[in-house]
C-alpha cells in the first residue's frame, strides 16, 4: 500500500505506516521546523525513504499551496493510483462494486427543509 501524509508534522503517522510495510509517496507539512525534522527522519534514511515525485520540491508547503500549485500533477497521481487499484482488484477477481454502497434511498432519509 502507498500513502501520502497530510499534516505530517515530524512524521509519527508515516513512521507507523512505514513500519507496517506501507510505502510513502510524499508528505505535506507547512511548518519549516517540523518539515526539517520529517525530512531528516524519512528522506535521509534508506529504510524510511519516500518515493517523492520529481515535480514536488522536498520542502515545507501547506495543503492550500499544494492544491493551488500542483493540482494537475496531483490529478495525474490519483489517476495512476486508481488505475493500479483497479488492475489489482481485477487480478484478484474482486468486483470494484464491492467497495461502494449504492446511494439510493439517501434522499428519503434527509429532511425536506434541510437540517
Order of alpha helices (4+ residues) and beta strands (2+ residues): beta-alpha-beta-alpha-alpha-alpha
